[in-house]
């Protein structure tokens, strides 16, 4: 993929890594709705430091 193809496929606020994973998983497990899981940073739920020690 060259730069022009990349710009055509992905927007500035897109998630190309996540979309690439979805494409591969769709081939392995067709017709299943993906569930995206992400960790919640400790500081986002009230922690004092964004880096857990």
N, C-alpha and C positions, 0 to 999 in steps of 0.2 A: 504494500500500500504506500503510495506516495503522499506528499503533504496535501495536494489538492483533493485526493480521494478521502483523506482523513477529515478535512474540513467539511466535505460534502456529507459525510456519514455522521459526524459528531458535532454537537454544539458546544459553545464555551462553557456552559453549565452542566454538560453531560457527564457521564461516568463511563468512559470507554473501557476501563478494566472490568467493571461489573457487567457491562453489556457483552464483552467478549466471553466472559464466564457463562452468562446466560445462553449465548449462542451454542456453546459446546454442550452444555447440560441439556438444551432442547433437543440436540441430536441424539443424546443418550437416553433421555426420558421424554419423548414427545408428548405433547398435550397435557403437561402438568404445569400448574401455576407455580411459579417460583416464590419462595419465601425468603426474603432478605433479612438477615440477622446482623446486627452490628452491636458492638459493646458500647455501653453508656460510660463516658468518662466520669471518673469519681467526682471531679469538681463540678460536673453538671448536676449532680444530685446532692450537693451540699458539702463536699469535701473542701478542705482548705488549700490543697496543693494539687495541681493537675497531674503531677507525677506521683504515682503510688510508690511507696517505699517498701 
